[in-house]
Amino acid sequence: MTKKVTFTLDGKALEAREGQTVLEAATDAGIMIPHYCWHRSLGNPGNCRMCLVEVEGTPKPQVSCRLPAREGLVVKSLSPAAKRAQTSALELHLVDHPLDCPVCDQSGECGLQDYYMGIGRYVSVLREDKAHAKKRQVLGPHIVLDQERCILCTRCTRFVAQISKSHELGIFGRGHNEAVDLVPGRTLDNPYSGNLADICPVGALTDRDFRFQVRVWYLDETESICPGCSRGCPISAHTSTQRPWHNKGRRLARLKPRVLDWLCDEGRYGFSDFDSDRLGRLTAPLSEVRSALQTHRDDLAVVASGSLSNEDWKAFKSLFVDKLKVKRFLFTPEPDQVGSEDELLRRREKVPNLEGGRALGFGTEIKSLTWESLGQDIAGGRVRSLYVVDRDPAKVLGEKLLHKLELLIYQGPRMGKTGGLARYRLPATDWLEENGHFTNFQGKIQEYRQALKPLGDARPDWKIFADLEAGL
Amino acid sequence: MNPLSQKSRPDPILTKDFDEPRLQELETYRRLGGYEGLKKALASGREKLMAEIGKSNLRGLGGAGFATAMKWSTVPSEEKNPGPRFVVVNCDESEPGCFKDRVLVTKNPHQLIEGLLIAAYAIDARHAFIFIRGEYEVQYKILEKALAEAKAAGLLGACSIELMRGAGAYISGLDTALLETMEGKKAWPRQPPPFPTVAGLMGRPTVVNNVETLSMLPHIVENGGDWFAKLGTPKSGGTVLFSVSGHVEKPGVYEFPMGVPLREILAAAGGVKGGKKLKAVIPGGVSTPVLTADELDTVMDFEGPRAKGSFLGAGGVIVLDETTDMVMVAHNIERFLTHESCGQCTPCRQGSFWHERILARGLEGGGTAQDLATLERVGENITGKVICALGDTVGVVTRALMKKFPEDFKAKFHD
């Protein structure tokens, strides 16, 4: 157990771990001292000089990001001297800033704007021309750089050095000619590059996917869980529904990490086409689906995988195992849903909730077919009907094989190849349109909340299962 | 010609053999008693050596004036922090107005090497480095040759001395930026703590000393700390080199005891060039605030100029005559600082550039009265809020010029 110390910040007693900086301890206590360069996971180079505070007994103001809290320390972050130090640092940050807020994506969540309104509010005496540098430089698949907006806090270069360890960015030049740029011959293309737009406190690094789509104050935020892999990172879904005539009605604007600091690009950009290829209307009454299921209950195989929530799995079990007593299941994700992993966040299985199914015995007590054996069963006529829940067997087995089936039922949010072949299509909600829980690979059960209204006739999977079962 | 009486000027220490031909060669240096100090230091033992240096009141002559013995004593002991420790010679002399290290190395490289070996012995360092600015190519070659000679003569003992060349950044002359440069990184100053004596080069305890400081060591060891202390003022021992330049008859490097009045330095350099009137003196290189002609009685040790709001710095005395426009001086200095600002922290990077642009506009005839208020306010806001001393300089230098020569500025900045 680390020793605790008590110090005073603006007349308030705060507790800190011994050796913890004043800035971090204040942030933990919910008190915001202005800062740009400090980031909890990226260190404290102390170069932005925004977090200057007055320390009793010290003649010069100190940067609180490098000031260790110690017993009895008296710090003032709101005193006139501290405020003046912070404001002057802000003024110098803004000397060569282009002030192009009306066309800047960061506008509304920009550190420069926030602190100007918070502690700045001075009248500019600047009469010099602004210095110019490279603008809209595409760094890689996801990130654009505007050097003129950059305040050289070095968060991005520290990120590529310490977190992604890919070293694509560096600081070149000296003094006021200094600029962040790509290392010659490199492009910013690492599995975590999207985070740079998040950690950039100003509009220097912006997200190509989000660029010019929507102003941030039109966004709604919903706590969610990333369905991109079995890690289940907590995320914040930023949705844009207030002005549907903009941006071709795109509803999911962007995903941002929540709780954790980072989000991988696969998760962040994997759902940009959230509303494309969606199932619209129910194609037949459920009673017809029910009777088809009754007829085929002996030669039925069910394909489902980890995109179902825990609630869905439960209803799924009740319908197919308890009621219909189906023998053949396939729980393995498509081969292309198994990808690369790393030590930071990414996991091999690119579906969120295999674990939730396993907890109910799916894939353990209730054995799973393989894609190969399912193909053989269909070819051999042992399986003549298939119920597919949000998977795409046509992609794996080929459309030709699926034509041999007498009955194909497809349930899911998007058509895919299989949806187009199905006799019955049951539109289901995608994860942002429902409440639910995912169990991640560590067994952690996490809640996600509804951010958007369901499209068309879409209903949560568990409701569809329950309705089918109720009439059987 | 020289109005200075020889009586008030005791024998020089560092420059005493400068007229000796072939002093750069080991043979000549040894004939004149060279490397005897090292022998004596090795014989006396570490504790006695440290005590002598302590008694001498030797202070860092690179500009900061930190007591040398004090600096060395902060190096953790072998038991507390086992492993290698280093001595680094700061020969990245880049301060405009300073050229004493260049002369010291050119004239007497072995004096430096001997001093370096004494320092290495004092803190038990087996590896020493001489970091020399890239532009000093002649001096690099002189040192290279001298090192080879010293090595061949077995003088280095168990210590290795490596020469490293800078890549042209002024900021590398700052100890922590110098260490970054040596590690192959961008010359961005570190923010102590920890200080280099605790965690310096490659995170190991490192003593960084100036050429002049180290060159003093052989003489202190030979003649004793008390002798050295007596030469100077109560707080600053020994002598100090002044690089005198600007509007003087005889620019050059002059050695004086600590505490010499500025007037005597000017006199030794032959007075103001062409018999013109003196306007100002920058006492320690461009990053030290200016002194006026009325402040010639300033006593030149580490305390004297401080009382007048300036610093001894590295002894780069720049003399300015009555024809000098102080706005031009300010612009020249700020242009230099803008060019040399490392760019790490914002107030210095942007502040120096802003200063330079305002002053340039004033010189072009576009200055307003408000600009003076802006310079004053922004300058004050930079000082003390930046990472290193370069940033502090940005605000201090122009404000001192504005305060001491308001007419010059009012002539360029008015509504």
Interface residues (C-beta under 8 A of the other chain):
Chain A: P45 G46 N47 C48 R49 L52 P59 K60 P61 R66 R84 A85 S88 A89 E91 L92 H93 V95 D96 V125 L126 R127 E128 A131 I151 L152 I171 G173 R174 G175 H176 N177 E178
Chain B: A169 K186 Q191 T338 H339 E340 S341 C342 G343 Q344 C345 T346 P347 R349 Q350 G351 S352 F353 W354 R357 I358 R361 T368 Q370 D371 A373 T374 V378 N381 I382 G384 K385 V386 I387
